[in-house]
């Protein structure tokens, strides 16, 4: 079974990768950062535990690999 992460852990890892918070609407947080010379935007639902499919979507939006995430948590 894949490891699950909290929204705070995902946000902390993205901060370490150069992302910063842009806006918050309800329970969702928008972060932006430069990856491979392009501006990437990702939406993070600030829930206790992020579902596996949702985590995959966040990583795809941010252009971050799962290994990079794990290395920065």
Backbone as CSV, one residue per row, in Angstrom:
resi,resn,N_x,N_y,N_z,CA_x,CA_y,CA_z,C_x,C_y,C_z
1,UNK,0.843,-1.180,0.000,0.000,0.000,0.000,0.892,1.248,0.000
2,UNK,0.635,2.197,-0.898,1.457,3.413,-0.963,1.342,4.258,0.302
3,UNK,2.406,4.986,0.593,2.417,5.855,1.772,1.526,7.059,1.530
4,UNK,0.778,7.432,2.543,-0.085,8.609,2.460,0.549,9.753,3.232
5,UNK,0.269,10.961,2.771,0.831,12.156,3.384,-0.286,13.101,3.791
6,UNK,-0.005,13.922,4.798,-0.952,14.969,5.171,-0.735,16.162,4.243
7,UNK,-1.718,17.042,4.193,-1.603,18.242,3.363,-0.436,19.106,3.837
8,UNK,-0.208,19.156,5.147,0.901,19.954,5.683,2.245,19.412,5.214
9,UNK,2.388,18.086,5.152,3.637,17.485,4.677,3.873,17.811,3.203
10,UNK,2.813,17.727,2.398,2.928,18.029,0.969,3.298,19.494,0.782
11,UNK,2.633,20.387,1.521,2.915,21.818,1.425,4.359,22.119,1.834
12,UNK,4.825,21.493,2.910,6.196,21.695,3.386,7.208,21.266,2.316
13,UNK,6.961,20.131,1.678,7.860,19.645,0.630,7.862,20.588,-0.568
14,UNK,6.690,21.089,-0.955,6.622,22.014,-2.088,7.315,23.331,-1.757
15,UNK,7.213,23.779,-0.504,7.942,24.992,-0.089,9.442,24.783,-0.258
16,UNK,9.925,23.621,0.140,11.355,23.322,0.014,11.799,23.249,-1.447
17,UNK,10.847,22.960,-2.337,11.146,22.887,-3.770,10.956,24.231,-4.468
18,UNK,10.675,25.279,-3.689,10.599,26.620,-4.260,9.204,27.147,-4.522
19,UNK,8.180,26.441,-4.093,6.807,26.907,-4.285,6.410,27.834,-3.147
20,UNK,5.506,28.760,-3.436,5.006,29.659,-2.393,3.491,29.760,-2.504
21,UNK,2.861,30.067,-1.373,1.406,30.173,-1.322,0.953,31.423,-2.060
22,UNK,-0.099,31.277,-2.869,-0.629,32.404,-3.627,-1.965,32.841,-3.038
23,UNK,-2.927,31.942,-3.014,-4.244,32.260,-2.461,-4.804,31.055,-1.727
24,UNK,-5.811,31.330,-0.910,-6.534,30.276,-0.217,-8.014,30.563,-0.382
25,UNK,-8.768,29.535,-0.763,-10.209,29.684,-0.912,-10.854,28.475,-0.249
26,UNK,-11.549,28.723,0.837,-12.138,27.617,1.579,-11.047,26.745,2.164
27,UNK,-11.097,25.455,1.849,-10.096,24.526,2.383,-9.011,24.198,1.361
28,UNK,-8.938,24.960,0.268,-7.947,24.695,-0.774,-6.936,25.829,-0.870
29,UNK,-5.691,25.449,-1.065,-4.588,26.403,-1.124,-3.932,26.319,-2.502
30,UNK,-3.673,27.468,-3.112,-3.004,27.520,-4.415,-1.550,27.909,-4.186
31,UNK,-0.638,27.105,-4.759,0.795,27.389,-4.664,1.373,27.520,-6.066
32,UNK,2.426,28.339,-6.180,3.096,28.526,-7.467,4.598,28.442,-7.278
33,UNK,5.256,27.953,-8.323,6.706,27.882,-8.307,7.234,27.683,-9.716
34,UNK,8.507,27.938,-9.897,9.159,27.759,-11.196,9.806,26.376,-11.227
35,UNK,9.435,25.583,-12.217,10.020,24.251,-12.414,10.438,24.129,-13.868
36,UNK,11.666,23.796,-14.120,12.188,23.638,-15.484,11.924,24.876,-16.339
37,UNK,12.031,26.056,-15.724,11.858,27.309,-16.447,10.420,27.710,-16.714
38,UNK,9.455,26.962,-16.177,8.041,27.268,-16.396,7.343,27.496,-15.061
39,UNK,6.387,28.407,-15.060,5.593,28.673,-13.865,4.569,27.556,-13.697
40,UNK,4.612,26.884,-12.563,3.692,25.787,-12.275,2.763,26.202,-11.142
41,UNK,1.493,25.844,-11.265,0.505,26.133,-10.233,-0.125,24.819,-9.800
42,UNK,-0.288,24.637,-8.496,-0.926,23.435,-7.969,-1.932,23.831,-6.896
43,UNK,-3.008,23.077,-6.817,-4.041,23.287,-5.808,-3.924,22.157,-4.791
44,UNK,-3.820,22.520,-3.513,-3.694,21.526,-2.443,-4.925,21.602,-1.547
45,UNK,-5.701,20.506,-1.433,-6.807,20.494,-0.478,-6.223,20.312,0.925
46,UNK,-6.511,21.222,1.821,-5.910,21.189,3.156,-6.687,20.244,4.078
47,UNK,-6.703,18.958,3.693,-7.358,17.929,4.484,-6.316,17.240,5.355
48,UNK,-6.786,16.493,6.309,-5.861,15.792,7.201,-4.960,14.848,6.409
49,UNK,-5.547,14.029,5.539,-4.774,13.086,4.739,-5.147,13.273,3.268
50,UNK,-4.148,13.377,2.406,-4.384,13.575,0.976,-4.524,12.202,0.318
51,UNK,-5.619,11.999,-0.410,-5.850,10.732,-1.102,-4.760,10.503,-2.152
52,UNK,-4.512,9.251,-2.473,-3.433,8.893,-3.393,-3.642,9.514,-4.771
53,UNK,-4.859,9.459,-5.297,-5.150,10.050,-6.600,-4.986,11.557,-6.591
54,UNK,-5.381,12.178,-5.485,-5.236,13.627,-5.341,-3.762,14.003,-5.281
55,UNK,-2.971,13.217,-4.575,-1.530,13.465,-4.499,-0.897,13.369,-5.888
56,UNK,-1.297,12.375,-6.658,-0.779,12.237,-8.027,-1.115,13.463,-8.860
57,UNK,-2.326,13.985,-8.696,-2.749,15.179,-9.426,-1.930,16.399,-9.014
58,UNK,-1.683,16.555,-7.715,-0.880,17.680,-7.216,0.530,17.610,-7.798
59,UNK,1.122,16.423,-7.787,2.484,16.253,-8.302,2.544,16.540,-9.802
60,UNK,1.517,16.111,-10.537,1.466,16.370,-11.976,1.336,17.871,-12.246
61,UNK,0.456,18.561,-11.494,0.272,20.005,-11.657,1.566,20.757,-11.363
62,UNK,2.296,20.304,-10.345,3.508,20.999,-9.902,4.752,20.559,-10.675
63,UNK,4.609,19.519,-11.510,5.744,18.980,-12.263,6.842,18.498,-11.303
64,UNK,6.421,17.744,-10.292,7.316,17.210,-9.264,7.173,15.689,-9.262
65,UNK,8.281,14.974,-9.148,8.213,13.517,-9.076,7.932,13.083,-7.637
66,UNK,7.453,11.854,-7.507,7.184,11.333,-6.172,8.486,11.239,-5.362
67,UNK,9.582,10.908,-6.020,10.876,10.819,-5.337,11.305,12.179,-4.799
68,UNK,11.101,13.250,-5.589,11.436,14.602,-5.127,10.596,14.965,-3.910
69,UNK,9.322,14.586,-3.938,8.441,14.854,-2.800,8.964,14.135,-1.560
70,UNK,9.246,12.836,-1.697,9.721,12.046,-0.563,11.046,12.569,-0.018
71,UNK,11.919,13.043,-0.891,13.215,13.570,-0.457,13.082,14.875,0.323
72,UNK,11.979,15.591,0.137,11.809,16.897,0.771,10.809,16.905,1.915
73,UNK,10.273,15.752,2.267,9.344,15.693,3.411,10.144,15.510,4.680
